[in-house]
Amino acid sequence: MPGNTPEGTPEATAGMQDLYFDLQAEVDMTKHIGSLDITHKLLELVHIDGPKHVLDVGCGVGRTPAYLARKYGCTVMGIDIREKMIARSRERAKRACLEGLLEFHLADAQDLPFENARFDLVMTESVMMMIPDQEQALSEFVRVLKPGGYAGLNEPSWQKEPTPDM
């Protein structure tokens, strides 16, 4: 890694993550455990079988939001903390003529810029493991969910194991 940041420090790790995510945005790809097969299973578990209002936290390059809009007619708000991912997501929505169903914004899962009870589904795929305050993020997910809504999380690991009261 360029610069004088010693390997193994939090700064070096953050710098490598930045490079990794910038590369993903550049080549228009993201990766999550189980790929689209697991996304299908997650959508089944949260009862997505038609148009819903969805928040995709850590939307990456916008593949899942575009899929939800095309297949189910969902309106999807995708958020990510990386500008390059948001730019790529917006390009995807435009190319697919899905701009009326998809919106993308820079936002932090720990402080969602949405009113209470807005979404039918809040979902993440391989994102929670990178959020410093997972408890706060989960609280935010619950806050923006409509009564009877679902939170669907596809996560390979957690910094801190979720508890029933989270």
N, C-alpha and C positions, 0 to 999 in steps of 0.2 A: 504494500500500500504506500502511495506517495506520502511524503512528509516525515516528520520526526516523531510520530506518535508510537510509543512502544507497543509491540504486539501484546494482545491479551488484556489491554486496558479497556474500560468501557468506551472510551473515545475511538479506539481502533476498531472495536466490534461494531459500533454505530457507523463508522466510516465504511466498513465492509458491507453492512446491510444496505447503506445508501447506494453503493455501487451495484449490488445485487438487484435491488428493486429498480434502479435506473436502467439496468440492462434488460430486465423483464419488460419494462415499459417500451424500451426502444425496439425490441423484437416482437412486441405485441403478444405477450404470453404471461400467464400467471399459472401457479400450480397450487393445488390443494390435495389433501389426502383423498384418494379414491376417484379423483377426476369426476367426470359427468355422471358416472354410475352412482356415486355417493350423493351427488347433488340430487339426482332423481329420488333416491331413498329418503333424503332429508325432506324434499318437497312432499313426498307421500306422507311422511310422519306428521307434517304440519298442515296437512289437508289442503294443499294447493291443487285445485282441480279446475280453476277458472279465474277470472279477473279478481285480483286483490291489490291492495296498496302495500308495497313492500319497501323496507329499508334494508339495503345490502351494505353492511359495515365492512370496510376494507374491500371495496369492489374491484380493486386492481384495474385491469384494462377493460372492464365492463362486459366480459363474456356472459356471466350468469345473469346480469340484468337484461341483456339483449335476448337471451334464451327465454327468460320469464315473460318478456313482452311478446315475443313471437309465438311461443307455444301456448301461453295461457291468457294473453291479453292483459297481463298485470301492468300497473303503473309502478315504476321502480325509481326510488331515490337511491342513488349510489353515492357513498362517501368514502373518501380515502384521505390520508394525511400527506400524500405525495402528489404534487402538482402534475408531474409527468403521467401518473396513472389517470388522473382526472382528464387531462388533455386527450389521452388515448381513448378513454371511454367516450368522450364527446365525439371524437372522430368516428368511432364505431357506430354510435347512435345515428349520426348523420349519414354514413354510408349505407346503413340498413334502413333508412327512412323511418326510424323509430323515435325521432325527437319528441313527438307528442306523448310518448309513453315513458320516456327515460329522462331523468335529470341527474346531473353529477355535480357534487360540490366538495370542496376541501372542508373537512370537519374531523373532530376528534371524538372517538367513541366514549370518552370519559366525560364529555360535555357536549351533548348533542344539541344542535341549534333548532330544535323542533318543539312544537307545542305538545302538551300531554295528549295521550290517546289518539295519535294520528295514524298509526300503521296497523294493518292486519297481521303482518309478519315482520319481525326483525331477524335477519340472518347474518351469519358470518361463516367463512370457510378458511380455516388455518390463519386466523387473525388474533384470537384471544391470547395466544401464547406470547404475543409481542406487546400486549397492552400492559403498562406498568401497574395500573390500579384496576385489576379485573373486577373487583367487587363494585367499584364505582361505575364501570362500563355496564355491568349487568343491571345495576339499579337504573341506569339511563335507558336501557332496553325496555325494562318493565314500564318505566314512566311514559315512553312514547307509544307503547302498545295500546290498542283499543281493548276494552273489556272482551274477554274471550279470544284475544289474539294469541299468537304463538311466537316464541323465540326459538329459532332453529340454529344450532351451533354444530359445525363439523370441525372438531379440533383434535389434533394428534397428541397434544400435551398441554398442561397448564403450569403456570408459574406456581400457583397455589391451588390445590384441589378444591373445586366448588363444594359448598355445603348446602344442605336443604334450605337454610335461611338466607342464602345469597339472592 
